[in-house]
Amino acid sequence: MSDPADAAGARKPVESAGSPSLEDPGAAGEESWRRLDRRTLLVTVAVLTGFVVGAGVPAVMGLSGSRPLGEAFTWVLAGAALLIVAGTFGDYVRWRRTRYRTGPERAELHTGLFLVKRRSLARERIRTVDLTANPLLRLLGLVKVRIGTGEQTGGESTLELDPVTRAEGERLRTALLGRAAEGDGAAEGADDGMLAALDPGWIRYAPLSFLSLALAGAGVGGLFQLSEWFGVQGRVVHWAGGHVRDISPVWGIVLLVGFAVAAGIAGVVGALALWIEMWWNYRLEREPGGTLRVRRGLFTSRSVSIEERRLRGVELVEPLGVRLAGAARLDAIATGLAQDEEDEQADQKSLLPPAPRAVADEVAARILREPLSPTRAVPLAPHPRAARARRLRWALSAALLPPTLLTVLGLLLTGVLLIVAAVGAVVALPVAVLLALDSYRNLGHGLGGGYLVARSGTLRRTTVALQRGGVIGWTVRQSYFQRRAGLLTLTATTAAGSGAYHVYDTAEGEGLAFAAEAVPGLLEPFLISE
């Protein structure tokens, strides 16, 4: 049941978005109801046409095997036309039945035909107004706007306007976030303006991430799936197996290495293409009123805004390959950053792509308005040797488990597995030891100014600089083996970012003293003096 304000708003004339006759949302009273841009119908037609063309070609080929080609083409064409008409009509109904408005107190969205949905977000709770435009929307000058509170409650905390004109999207973003900043008394400062911009040379770090390996594996899997679609997978496997049996072991190894190199090259090319799509035109700006804005994307443009009042720190992320090249990525630790489930590339916490470590530290200092970034300036205390012993035990156990299983199977089945187990152990043990020692060297924690800093990890090393005022609780965890070694793990609980940041395997007394000093009065009532 709608309230009187909704009924009053419904009686007002509905005008198209961007009309100059509509009053500004910052003015007194509610603005008129607005509709989405009617060019959404063109978008729907174009998307459906592309879909039916992609699906229609294999459909015609499949049907032509049992009937004449002309008849198969006619059936597919009729089905395609029906799909396009039905989909466009459905989108027309959605457009006709969708309206929105923003007033001094709330932002509202009404949509639906048989199941009418009426959503309303209080203006003071709005935390994000993000703009996204795929190539088709960009061609038409349109954007998709997501207005959210940042709460992890699914669509109930988000209003999505898809699509509106780019000017309307910018108006909504400025009005909704500008009002929030004004309400907090944020003022323009000397640090406003451009904080970072794309350096094309940063693309050299794209192939160094684990994404290259994942894309290489996906490419191999895609080839097998393609052969399955055409019904030739069995014949391909049989043909390859026959040739492998006929050649010498040396040539078999050469072919295997060549195949791995080809897959690796495909993964590198895919990683480069994905990096260009995600980070081209990248800009990080601080707007008047205290809003950080990240804009990026080659074909699909993305704009993510983060209010500084929600920022609780930064996280420096260094995957192993990127770290060996002296680079790092910078993420925000902020409240109200919900991941876009529909767009996995819309990582809303990323502030800087992999860039030289010095650049990442400099950008972090600008974001936090500090002379030097805490990730660089705060000295980190090393952890006890018992922490190194724990990591060596973990690494050796993980490295020896597969060879042990292969050895058992080799004794029961075939001696070939014994050779594989021996080779695996020779390769895995040194790598495991090196990774364990590196993981120990990367452990550290410290306090500097208003921040606590914690570092850990080897395959993915992270350095967290968290505002001490943002810590709302401590969790102290100590396993049986940690108690015997005199170690414990501290977890700083916060409402921002992942919600928990860890200080692994610190000395028992030192760790408790660190937590008590970081946030005085929070942990002391729970400590038992002896």
C-alpha positions as a printed Julia matrix, in Angstrom:
530×3 Matrix{Float64}:
  0.0     0.0     0.0
  1.55    3.29   -1.1
  1.79    6.33    1.12
  0.18    9.72    0.32
  3.44   11.05   -1.03
  3.57    8.25   -3.59
 -0.01    8.94   -4.63
  0.7    12.6    -4.98
  3.79   11.87   -7.04
  1.83    9.55   -9.3
 -0.6    12.35  -10.21
  2.21   14.54  -11.49
  2.94   14.54  -15.22
  5.59   12.12  -16.4
  8.31   13.69  -18.53
 11.3    12.2   -20.28
 14.68   12.16  -18.55
 16.83   15.18  -19.12
 13.91   17.51  -19.9
 14.8    21.1   -18.99
 11.35   21.68  -17.54
 12.03   19.32  -14.64
 13.06   21.01  -11.45
 16.43   20.32   -9.86
 16.36   17.57   -7.2
 18.06   19.86   -4.76
 15.19   22.31   -4.89
 12.4    22.29   -2.37
  9.72   19.67   -2.87
  9.69   16.49   -4.93
 10.77   16.51   -8.57
  8.49   15.16  -11.27
  8.48   11.49  -12.09
 10.88   10.63  -14.89
 11.09    7.75  -17.31
 14.06    5.85  -18.63
 15.36    6.82  -22.05
 13.15    5.35  -24.77
 16.19    4.32  -26.8
 16.3     1.28  -24.56
 14.11   -0.3   -27.26
 16.91    0.16  -29.82
 19.33   -1.46  -27.4
 17.02   -4.43  -26.93
 16.54   -4.89  -30.68
 20.29   -4.75  -31.3
 21.09   -7.22  -28.5
 18.4    -9.68  -29.58
 19.49   -9.41  -33.21
 23.05  -10.26  -32.3
 21.84  -13.19  -30.21
 19.62  -14.67  -32.92
 22.38  -14.31  -35.53
 24.87  -16.09  -33.28
 22.41  -18.85  -32.4
 20.71  -19.0   -35.8
 23.74  -20.02  -37.87
 24.4   -23.3   -35.99
 20.62  -23.87  -35.8
 20.3   -23.65  -39.6
 23.27  -25.99  -40.01
 21.7   -28.48  -37.62
 18.25  -28.41  -39.23
 19.62  -28.59  -42.78
 20.76  -32.15  -42.14
 17.17  -33.46  -42.02
 15.36  -31.0   -44.3
 16.09  -28.66  -47.25
 18.29  -25.64  -46.53
 15.58  -23.14  -47.55
 13.03  -24.72  -45.21
 15.51  -24.77  -42.33
 16.37  -21.12  -42.94
 12.67  -20.16  -43.02
 11.94  -21.86  -39.7
 14.94  -20.24  -38.0
 14.11  -16.82  -39.46
 10.52  -17.06  -38.23
 11.65  -18.03  -34.75
 14.2   -15.2   -34.71
 11.6   -12.63  -35.74
  9.2   -13.87  -33.07
 11.91  -13.67  -30.42
 12.9   -10.13  -31.39
  9.3    -8.89  -31.45
  8.43  -10.53  -28.12
 11.6    -9.28  -26.42
 11.13   -5.73  -27.72
  7.5    -5.68  -26.62
  8.53   -6.86  -23.15
 11.11   -4.1   -22.91
  8.5    -1.56  -24.11
  6.21   -2.62  -21.25
  9.13   -2.29  -18.83
  9.9     1.19  -20.15
  6.27    2.29  -19.91
  5.92    0.93  -16.38
  9.22    2.25  -14.97
  9.55    5.7   -13.44
 11.83    7.28  -10.88
 12.4    10.5    -9.01
 14.79   11.95   -6.45
 13.56   14.31   -3.77
 15.06   16.01   -0.72
 14.44   12.96    1.47
 14.58    9.9    -0.79
 15.16    8.37   -4.21
 12.29    6.27   -5.55
 11.81    3.71   -8.32
  8.48    2.2    -9.4
  8.4    -0.62  -11.95
  6.48   -3.74  -12.92
  3.19   -4.66  -14.61
  1.63   -7.61  -12.8
  4.06   -7.53   -9.88
  4.53   -3.84   -9.1
  7.71   -3.0    -7.19
  8.13    0.27   -5.35
 11.55    0.89   -3.9
 12.68    3.88   -1.91
 16.12    4.77   -0.55
 16.63    7.48    2.05
 18.96   10.15    0.67
 21.19   10.12    3.75
 21.8     6.37    3.29
 22.87    6.56   -0.36
 26.56    5.71   -0.61
 27.18    4.86   -4.27
 26.06    6.22   -7.62
 27.98    4.28  -10.25
 27.71    4.67  -14.02
 28.35    1.86  -16.53
 28.04    1.9   -20.31
 28.74   -0.97  -22.68
 29.76   -0.17  -26.3
 26.15   -0.05  -27.5
 25.08    2.31  -24.73
 28.12    4.5   -25.35
 27.25    4.69  -29.05
 23.8     5.99  -28.14
 25.04    8.32  -25.38
 23.38    6.3   -22.61
 24.51    4.86  -19.26
 23.23    2.43  -16.65
 23.02    4.02  -13.2
 23.22    2.02   -9.97
 22.2     3.91   -6.84
 22.95    1.99   -3.66
 23.41    2.15    0.07
 26.34   -0.26   -0.05
 24.57   -2.79    2.16
 24.97   -6.5     1.38
 21.23   -7.07    0.98
 21.01   -7.72   -2.75
 18.71   -5.66   -4.94
 16.69   -4.29   -2.04
 19.44   -1.76   -1.31
 19.99   -0.76   -4.95
 18.03    1.23   -7.52
 19.03    0.51  -11.11
 18.14    2.89  -13.93
 18.86    1.18  -17.25
 19.33    3.26  -19.32
 19.29    7.06  -18.98
 21.25    9.7   -20.87
 24.82   10.31  -19.8
 23.94   13.85  -18.77
 21.14   12.53  -16.57
 23.47    9.97  -15.02
 26.02   12.66  -14.19
 23.25   14.85  -12.76
 22.07   12.07  -10.48
 25.6    11.24   -9.35
 26.48   14.85   -8.58
 23.18   15.6    -6.84
 22.98   12.48   -4.69
 26.62   12.27   -3.64
 27.06   16.05   -3.51
 24.23   16.36   -1.03
 25.77   13.67    1.18
 29.13   15.44    1.16
 27.47   18.76    1.89
 25.66   17.25    4.83
 28.98   16.08    6.29
 30.48   19.53    5.98
 33.09   18.39    3.48
 35.05   21.21    1.95
 37.16   21.59   -1.12
 40.85   21.18   -0.36
 44.21   21.64   -2.0
 44.38   17.91   -2.72
 41.31   17.97   -4.98
 41.84   17.13   -8.62
 43.68   14.39  -10.5
 45.38   11.85   -8.21
 46.5     9.34  -10.83
 46.15    8.73  -14.55
 46.94    5.82  -16.83
 50.53    5.16  -17.83
 50.43    2.84  -20.88
 53.68    1.28  -19.68
 51.79   -0.38  -16.82
 50.45   -2.9   -19.32
 53.71   -4.83  -18.92
 52.46   -6.1   -15.56
 49.3    -7.67  -17.01
 50.89  -10.99  -18.11
 52.56  -11.41  -14.68
 49.34  -12.12  -12.83
 47.82  -15.56  -12.27
 45.09  -14.51  -14.69
 47.37  -15.47  -17.6
 47.51  -19.07  -16.39
 43.76  -19.12  -15.83
 43.09  -17.81  -19.33
 45.52  -20.34  -20.83
 43.66  -23.16  -19.1
 40.34  -21.7   -20.19
 41.59  -21.58  -23.79
 42.52  -25.27  -23.75
 39.17  -26.13  -22.2
 37.42  -24.02  -24.83
 39.09  -25.97  -27.64
 37.91  -29.25  -26.15
 34.4   -27.85  -25.72
 34.38  -26.64  -29.34
 35.4   -30.06  -30.57
 32.61  -31.56  -28.46
 30.04  -29.23  -30.07
 31.08  -30.43  -33.53
 31.14  -34.05  -32.4
 34.81  -34.62  -33.18
 36.32  -34.65  -29.67
 36.69  -38.44  -29.59
 38.37  -38.53  -32.98
 40.75  -35.69  -32.03
 41.77  -37.44  -28.81
 42.21  -40.77  -30.62
 44.27  -39.15  -33.38
 46.5   -37.31  -30.88
 46.96  -40.45  -28.76
 47.94  -42.51  -31.82
 50.58  -40.01  -32.9
 52.01  -39.72  -29.39
 52.48  -43.51  -29.24
 54.24  -43.52  -32.61
 56.85  -40.86  -31.85
 59.91  -41.03  -29.63
 59.82  -39.81  -26.01
 62.07  -36.86  -26.93
 59.68  -35.62  -29.59
 56.78  -36.22  -27.22
 58.39  -33.92  -24.66
 59.07  -31.34  -27.39
 55.44  -31.41  -28.5
 54.23  -31.14  -24.92
 56.48  -28.15  -24.26
 55.35  -26.54  -27.52
 51.72  -27.02  -26.59
 52.36  -25.47  -23.17
 54.15  -22.51  -24.78
 51.27  -21.97  -27.22
 48.76  -22.08  -24.36
 50.94  -19.65  -22.38
 51.1   -17.22  -25.3
 47.32  -17.39  -25.64
 46.99  -16.67  -21.91
 49.33  -13.67  -22.18
 47.41  -12.27  -25.14
 44.13  -12.75  -23.26
 45.52  -11.04  -20.15
 46.73   -8.08  -22.2
 43.36   -7.74  -23.94
 41.48   -7.93  -20.65
 43.77   -5.35  -19.04
 43.22   -2.93  -21.93
 39.46   -3.38  -21.72
 39.38   -2.88  -17.93
 41.92   -0.09  -17.4
 42.1     1.99  -20.58
 41.22    5.67  -20.0
 41.85    5.15  -16.26
 41.66    8.26  -14.08
 41.51    8.66  -10.32
 40.22   12.03   -9.15
 39.2    13.69   -5.91
 36.16   15.84   -6.52
 35.15   18.88   -4.45
 33.2    17.74   -1.42
 35.44   14.76   -0.72
 34.54   12.07   -3.27
 37.06    9.77   -4.92
 36.08    8.88   -8.46
 37.6     6.1   -10.56
 36.86    6.1   -14.3
 38.11    3.37  -16.6
 37.25    1.06  -19.48
 37.87    0.89  -23.23
 34.66   -0.57  -24.65
 32.59   -0.68  -21.45
 33.13    2.52  -19.48
 32.81    2.4   -15.69
 32.6     5.17  -13.12
 32.85    4.32   -9.41
 32.53    6.94   -6.67
 33.73    6.49   -3.08
 33.02    9.08   -0.43
 36.09    9.83    1.65
 34.07    9.72    4.85
 33.58    6.0     4.16
 37.29    5.37    3.58
 39.01    3.45    6.4
 42.35    2.8     4.74
 44.03    1.18    1.75
 45.32   -2.27    0.86
 48.45   -2.81   -1.22
 48.09   -6.07   -3.17
 51.16   -7.76   -4.71
 50.66  -11.07   -6.54
 53.94  -12.97   -6.77
 54.71  -12.21  -10.41
 53.76   -8.55  -10.07
 55.79   -8.25   -6.84
 58.9    -9.72   -8.46
 58.61   -6.98  -11.09
 58.45   -4.32   -8.34
 54.78   -3.43   -8.78
 51.59   -3.45   -6.72
 47.84   -2.82   -7.0
 45.97   -0.47   -4.68
 42.51   -1.23   -3.25
 40.25    0.84   -1.04
 39.12   -0.26    2.42
 35.77    1.47    2.63
 32.29    0.86    3.94
 29.42    0.2     1.58
 31.33   -1.26   -1.38
 29.1    -4.08   -2.66
 30.43   -6.15   -5.55
 28.38   -5.96   -8.74
 27.24   -9.57   -9.22
 26.24   -8.9   -12.84
 29.62   -7.53  -13.85
 32.62   -9.36  -12.44
 34.97   -6.76  -13.93
 33.32   -3.94  -11.99
 35.62   -4.32   -8.99
 34.51   -1.29   -7.02
 37.37   -1.34   -4.51
 40.23   -1.07   -7.05
 41.81    2.39   -6.98
 44.96    1.71   -9.02
 45.93   -1.06  -11.47
 49.26   -2.85  -11.01
 51.83   -0.07  -11.14
 55.39    0.49   -9.86
 55.48    0.14   -6.08
 56.7     3.72   -5.63
 53.74    4.99   -7.66
 51.32    2.89   -5.59
 52.75    4.28   -2.34
 52.56    7.83   -3.67
 48.93    7.44   -4.76
 48.07    5.88   -1.38
 49.56    8.92    0.38
 47.48   11.28   -1.78
 44.31    9.32   -1.13
 44.87    9.28    2.64
 46.07   12.92    2.65
 49.33   11.85    4.33
 52.9    13.04    3.59
 53.98    9.4     3.21
 51.85    6.33    2.79
 51.6     4.19    5.96
 52.3     1.16    3.74
 55.78    2.6     3.21
 56.53    4.81    6.2
 55.51    2.56    9.1
 58.31    0.18   10.21
 57.05   -3.38   10.6
 58.05   -5.62   13.5
 59.25   -9.1    12.46
 57.53  -12.21   13.8
 59.12  -14.94   15.94
 61.09  -17.84   14.46
 58.31  -20.17   15.55
 56.18  -18.62   12.8
 58.84  -19.63   10.26
 58.85  -23.21   11.58
 55.06  -23.4    11.19
 55.25  -22.31    7.57
 58.03  -24.75    6.78
 55.97  -27.6     8.23
 52.91  -26.57    6.2
 54.92  -26.25    2.98
 56.73  -29.57    3.38
 53.5   -31.38    4.2
 51.77  -29.96    1.14
 54.76  -30.76   -1.11
 55.21  -34.34    0.13
 51.57  -35.4     0.12
 51.17  -35.91   -3.69
 54.49  -37.8    -4.09
 53.55  -40.0    -1.15
 50.21  -40.92   -2.71
 51.87  -41.55   -6.08
 54.46  -43.75   -4.4
 51.76  -45.88   -2.78
 49.92  -46.21   -6.1
 53.2   -46.99   -7.88
 53.95  -49.86   -5.51
 50.47  -51.23   -6.11
 50.06  -50.57   -9.85
 53.05  -49.57  -11.97
 56.6   -48.37  -11.57
 55.96  -45.37  -13.84
 54.18  -43.65  -10.95
 57.3   -44.09   -8.8
 59.29  -42.1   -11.35
 56.62  -39.4   -11.45
 56.6   -39.26   -7.63
 60.38  -38.88   -7.48
 60.42  -36.1   -10.09
 57.54  -34.34   -8.35
 59.31  -34.45   -5.0
 62.58  -33.13   -6.44
 60.77  -30.19   -8.04
 58.2   -29.44   -5.34
 60.34  -29.57   -2.18
 62.75  -26.69   -3.03
 59.86  -24.55   -4.3
 57.86  -25.21   -1.12
 60.79  -24.29    1.11
 61.44  -21.05   -0.81
 57.76  -20.05   -0.61
 57.64  -20.83    3.12
 60.71  -18.69    3.84
 59.3   -15.88    1.7
 55.97  -16.11    3.55
 57.79  -15.74    6.87
 59.82  -12.76    5.67
 56.61  -11.05    4.57
 55.03  -11.22    8.03
 55.0    -7.9     9.84
 52.88   -5.43   11.8
 53.27   -1.93   13.15
 51.61    1.32   14.23
 52.14    4.74   12.73
 50.06    7.84   13.36
 46.4     6.96   13.02
 47.0     3.65   11.21
 47.8     0.06   12.03
 49.68   -1.79    9.32
 49.77   -5.56    8.77
 51.51   -7.52    6.02
 51.31  -11.2     5.09
 51.2   -13.63    2.17
 53.57  -14.92   -0.5
 51.65  -15.9    -3.64
 49.5   -12.84   -2.92
 51.2   -10.48   -0.48
 48.97   -7.81    1.04
 49.9    -4.79    3.09
 46.92   -3.3     4.91
 46.9     0.25    6.3
 43.75    0.47    8.45
 42.62    3.5    10.42
 42.82    2.71   14.11
 39.52    4.49   14.63
 37.91    2.11   12.16
 38.62   -0.97   14.31
 35.46   -1.96   16.19
 36.71   -5.2    17.74
 39.53   -7.7    18.13
 39.42  -11.47   17.74
 42.27  -13.41   19.35
 42.69  -16.95   17.97
 45.18  -19.47   19.27
 45.23  -23.09   18.13
 46.77  -25.94   20.11
 49.98  -25.78   18.08
 50.11  -21.99   18.39
 49.82  -22.25   22.17
 52.74  -24.66   22.25
 54.79  -22.26   20.14
 53.74  -19.14   22.08
 51.99  -17.6    19.07
 48.55  -16.18   18.33
 46.64  -14.61   15.45
 44.95  -11.23   15.87
 41.99  -10.23   13.73
 40.96   -6.58   13.54
 37.23   -6.34   12.94
 35.92   -3.37   10.97
 32.78   -2.37    9.1
 34.84   -1.65    5.97
 36.43   -3.74    3.25
 36.43   -7.48    3.9
 35.38   -6.85    7.5
 38.42   -8.56    9.07
 42.18   -8.07    8.72
 44.67  -10.46   10.28
 48.02  -10.3    12.04
 49.21  -13.89   11.72
 51.45  -15.76   14.17
 52.74  -12.95   16.32
 54.32  -13.54   19.72
 51.66  -13.94   22.39
 52.65  -11.06   24.67
 53.69   -8.76   21.83
 50.47   -9.37   19.93
 48.21   -8.51   22.86
 50.27   -5.39   23.6
 50.01   -4.38   19.93
 46.22   -4.72   19.96
 45.9    -2.79   23.22
 48.08    0.04   21.93
 46.37    0.19   18.55
 42.92    0.79   20.01
 43.23    1.7    23.71
 40.44    0.47   25.95
 39.02   -2.07   23.51
 40.93   -5.21   24.49
 42.06   -4.48   28.07
 38.77   -5.45   29.81
 39.14   -8.99   28.43
 42.77   -9.51   29.45
 43.39  -11.54   32.61
 46.37  -10.39   34.61
 48.46  -13.09   36.25
